[in-house]
């Protein structure tokens, strides 16, 4: 009897399934499917074009995160969180990127985790290692490494001889905005050692015409982004190690990406960036905002703002901007523009 009842219920289930399939073929409504046509209309918003084409979005703030935040205290993550200024419900430094400092005391561990396609780590000071599902990466001051999407936390440990500080940037805000998570690894873990990067900068310095270039630096890429044509740190992230020679001033340029600029080294008070939305008649930034370079600190360059770098010291200075320009380059929207050397109109 029980077997008979079960067989009947199973037959009814199959009959309902076949009925719904038939209804789909004839555009009829299946009785088991909720019709949401009317309720779905409640979500509609429609705007007049000229008044809504440039909506009132919050500006990317002129903010900075000081080196003193990672120079003392307990092992911890120090987020550069501007979510309230950006009016987003998740941690973010810019619309697409999240930056943080990692402070790790000698011999201690610190775990990081992000729903991100790309994670960049730059070693501000110290030495140690980072273990992920891909393996262990050993690092020391001046090294940079980038990891693709990780399904488990990354474990960082500082060596026993000193504490360590790292600069950590991910594209997690972009994932949060889209409501998605990475579903595949887009590139291989990649390590850029300090020695190799400095050697490459020295090489480009010796090239003909190097002294006339707008910037003196190297872009960091990998085999995947090279094949795809963007030549960027990842398909979302972009990194430039830029040297500002002693006594030099690098003329302005601008781009549509947001730059999260880490000062690697500089003589405090004598090296700075001038930035603003317009140029004057001589091709320099008009009514600029000044941002001084303090080693181990980060400042933001907003999208579309002209910015020039100035070194009034007797020593070269170094800056590492991390941007969301990997994506902009792919979209053909980066639009890096260099200021002319003759009088211009904005």
Secondary structure, DSSP 8 states (H G I E B T S, - for coil): -HHHHHHHHHHHHHHHHHHHHHHHHTT---TTS---HHHHHTT-----HHHHSS---------EE-THHHHSSSSEEEE---HHHHT-SS--SSSS-EEEEEEE-TT-EEEE----SEEEEEEEE-EEEEEETTEEEEEETT-EEEEE--SS-EEEEE-TTS-EEEEEEE-HHHHHHHT----S--S--EEE-HHHHHHHHHHHHTSTTGGGSS-EEEE---HHHHHHT--SSSSS-EEEEEEE-TT-EEEEEE-SS-EEEEEEE--TTTEEEEEES-B-TTSSBTT-EEEE--TT-EEEE-TT-EEEEEE-SSS-EEEEEEESHHHHHHHT----EE--SS----
